[in-house]
Amino acid sequence: MDLPGATAYTFAVTAVGPGYAAGGGPVVTAGSPVVANWTLIAGALCNAPGYGPGTYGPPVLAEGFDGGVIPPGWTVENPSDGVSWEVYTGGDPCGLFDGNRTGGSGPYAVVNSDCGFSFDDTYLITPPIDLSSSPNAAIRWANDFISTGSGDVGDVDVSIDGGASWINVWHVPALGLAGPGIVTADMSFAAGHANAK
């Protein structure tokens, strides 16, 4: 492509096929032809053509709810003033289920909108995570999402700017996703950032 000389540009490069993290970077034109090459790496889910499931390195953040409370550094936001994230051991307080149905054992975090039949909007947010030295990133969690068929929504969003903006990386299927189960979502775009949530 022809660009005016002596000008700095920043290019964003995305793959035509699925499964690759975005790349790109700066280029300064100098009046003569400039060749710029970028390598795109396969996303953390390894679903790019030619890649298969691999293993994960040690987690940067691994957290459970074994203490019976929301872990230190985590926050709960509850804009609806309805039911919010809570941690329970054993059955839920409404008697709708008998314990941890995620496939884990012991205490678990839950939002139970059926307990009072309310419409709730609540967020469970990790502390800041430093991914500045990580070449790739994914999030994995034990899951149990029961849909009541009343417009239930479950999302996992990632921020690379400390919570100022969010990018969706997972949306629960329309019919829910009952546990036990492990879900993994690609968040490769967060690799290299020091203030992810």
N, C-alpha and C positions, 0 to 999 in steps of 0.2 A: 504494500500500500504506500502511496505517496503522502508524506507529511511534511509540513514546514520544518526547515532546519533550525538547529540551535534551540530546540524546545524540549522540555521534559514532559513525558507522558507516563501514565500508569496504566498497564494493561491487566484486565481480569480475564483469565483463561479457564474455560470449562470444557470438559470432555463431551464429545458427541454421544458416546455410549454411557450407560449407567455405571455407578459404583466407584467413581474417582473423585477425590477431593479437589476442589478448585485450586488454582494457582495463579501465577502471573507475577508482575513486578514492574519496576521502573525501566524506562528506556529514554535515552537522550539522543535526539537526532543531531547529526554533526555535518550535514551537507553532503556526505557520501553514504552509500548503502550501509545499513546496519542490520546485522543478523542477530535476532534474539531468540533463544530457545528456553523453554521451561519444561520441567518434568512434572507430570501429575502423578501423585501416588494413589494407590488403590485405597478406598475408604476402609474404615475399621471393620465393616461387616464382610469384607472380602467377597463382594458379589459382582465385582467388575469382571468382564470377559477374561477367561484364562486364570482366574483366581478361585481358590476354594477355601473352606473354613480352615482357620489356623488356630493358634493359641493366643491368649492375651498375656501381656506382660504383667508385672505386679501393679495392682491398682494404686492410683494416686490418692483416691479416697474410697475407703470401704467402711460402710457404716451399717449397723443394725440398731434395733430398738430394745436390746437385751436389758438395758437399765430401766425399762418400764416408763420412760419419758422421752420427749423429743430430745435428741442428742444436743450437747452444748455446741453453740455456733450455728445451729440450724434455726430458721425462723418460720413462723406460720403467719400468713396474711389471710385475713378473712373479711373481704370487702362487703359480703352480703349480711354479715352479723348473724348468719345461720349456723348450722353445724360446721365445725372446723376439724382439722386434723387432730387426732388424739391417739394415744398409745394405750393398748389394752393387753391384758394377759387373760387367757381363757375366752369365754364367750363375750359377745358384745352386750351392752347394757339393755338392749331391747329384746334379747332372746332370739334374734333372727338367725344366728349361727353360733356354733359352739367353740370357735377358736380360730387360730391362724390357718387360713386356707390358701396361703401363697406357696406352700411347699416347704416353708421354713418351720421353725419351731420356736415356742416362747412368745414374748411380746411382739406386737405388730402395730404398724401405723394404719389408721383407717379413718375414712370419712363415711359415715352411715346416714345418708339422706333419708332412708326409709324409716329411721328412728324419729318419728314425728312428721314424716311426709313433707319435708320442707324442700325448698329450692335453694341450694347452697352454692357459693362461689368461694373456694378456699385454695390456698397455695402452700405447699411445703417446699421450702427453699434451703438448699445446701449452704454451708459457709463458702467463702471464696476458695476456688481451687486453682493452684498454679500449674498450668499446663505448658509453661514456656519452654520446657526442655522435652516435651512429648512430641514425637513425630506424627502421631495419630491419636484419635480419641473416640471412645464409645461409652455409652452408659448402659448398664445392665442391672436389672432389678427382679426380685421375686414379685409375682403379680397375682391379683385376684380382683377382677372388675366385673361386678354383676350389673347388668342393665335392666332397668325396670320398664323400658320401652317408653319412657316419658321424656325423651330428649336428653338422656344422660350423656355427658361429655367427659372424657378423660384425656388429658394431654400431657406430654413431657416437652418442656421448652428449655432452651439453653441460652444463656447470656454470656457474651465475651467481654462485656463492659461493666461488670459488677452489678448488673440488674437494671441498667438504664434502658436496654432494649432486649427483646427476646425473639428467638427463632424456634419454630416448632420442629421437633425431630421425631415425634410419635403421636399418633391419634388413635384412641381406642376404636376397634371395629364397632359398627352400628349395633350389633347384637351383644356387645360386651366381650369380655375375654376372661372367662371363669378360670380360677386356679385349680390345682397348683400349676405354676408355670414360670419360666424364666423368659424375660423379654430383653432384647438388646436393640438399641437404636444407635445409628451412626451419628456422631457429632464431630466429624473430622475437621470441620471449619474452625473448631475451638482449639485445635492443636496449635501450640506456639503462643497462646495467650495466657497472661499471668493472673487474670481476674475473672475466671469463668464461674458461673453458678448454674 
